[in-house]
Amino acid sequence: MEYNREAMLQMDSKAKGDFLLKLRMAGFITGDEGRDKLNLPRRGGNSDELVVQTSMGLVDLLGKEDK
């Protein structure tokens, strides 16, 4: 993935935070990489790991139990 650095510089702080959070939750960047973009110190530990949301499922299967 290639970042458009010019576009990031033009974002307001809320838009930048939302953008980085979406990248983090989709597994594209680590927490520490997001902190780098905000000029914040790295946290290390799990902040240097990629994460993805695992609680998603198909709508058609909601409320159905395995039998």
Backbone torsions as a table, in degrees:
resi	resn	phi	psi	omega
1	MET	NA	134.8	179.7
2	GLU	-109.8	130.7	179.7
3	TYR	-87.6	140.7	171.5
4	ASN	-91.2	94.2	-174.5
5	ARG	-61.2	-36.2	179.6
6	GLU	-63.3	-41.9	179.2
7	ALA	-65.7	-38.3	179.3
8	MET	-65.3	-35.4	179.6
9	LEU	-66.4	-27.9	-177.1
10	GLN	-87.4	-10.5	-179.1
11	MET	-72.2	146.6	170.5
12	ASP	-76.1	170.7	-173.0
13	SER	-64.2	-35.4	179.1
14	LYS	-67.0	-45.5	-180.0
15	ALA	-63.2	-41.4	179.7
16	LYS	-64.5	-43.5	178.4
17	GLY	-62.5	-43.9	178.5
18	ASP	-62.5	-42.4	-179.7
19	PHE	-62.2	-47.8	-179.3
20	LEU	-66.9	-37.1	177.8
21	LEU	-63.6	-42.1	178.5
22	LYS	-63.1	-41.9	177.5
23	LEU	-63.5	-39.8	179.8
24	ARG	-65.5	-48.0	-175.6
25	MET	-72.2	-20.0	177.5
26	ALA	-90.2	-2.5	177.7
27	GLY	82.7	17.9	179.7
28	PHE	-86.8	-30.8	179.0
29	ILE	-136.6	158.2	174.8
30	THR	-86.9	167.4	176.3
31	GLY	-60.0	-40.3	179.4
32	ASP	-66.5	-35.2	176.9
33	GLU	-65.7	-38.8	175.6
34	GLY	-63.5	-41.9	177.9
35	ARG	-63.7	-35.3	176.0
36	ASP	-59.2	-42.6	-178.8
37	LYS	-64.7	-24.4	179.9
38	LEU	-99.4	8.2	-178.0
39	ASN	56.8	39.1	175.7
40	LEU	-106.0	153.3	179.2
41	PRO	-67.1	148.2	177.5
42	ARG	-69.1	148.2	179.3
43	ARG	-96.5	-26.0	-178.3
44	GLY	72.2	-170.6	-179.6
45	GLY	60.7	-133.9	-178.8
46	ASN	-68.0	-15.4	178.7
47	SER	-68.3	-12.4	179.1
48	ASP	-100.9	13.7	179.7
49	GLU	-108.4	146.8	174.0
50	LEU	-78.3	141.1	178.1
51	VAL	-130.5	155.3	171.9
52	VAL	-139.5	153.1	176.5
53	GLN	-74.3	131.3	-178.8
54	THR	-113.8	5.5	-175.9
55	SER	-92.5	12.5	-178.3
56	MET	-88.9	146.2	178.5
57	GLY	-150.9	175.4	179.7
58	LEU	-77.2	134.8	179.8
59	VAL	-59.0	-39.2	-178.3
60	ASP	-62.5	-19.8	-178.1
61	LEU	-96.1	-3.1	-179.2
62	LEU	-62.3	133.1	177.9
63	GLY	82.9	-7.0	178.5
64	LYS	-91.8	139.8	179.3
65	GLU	-103.6	150.6	172.8
66	ASP	-69.3	135.3	179.8
67	LYS	-120.5	NA	NA
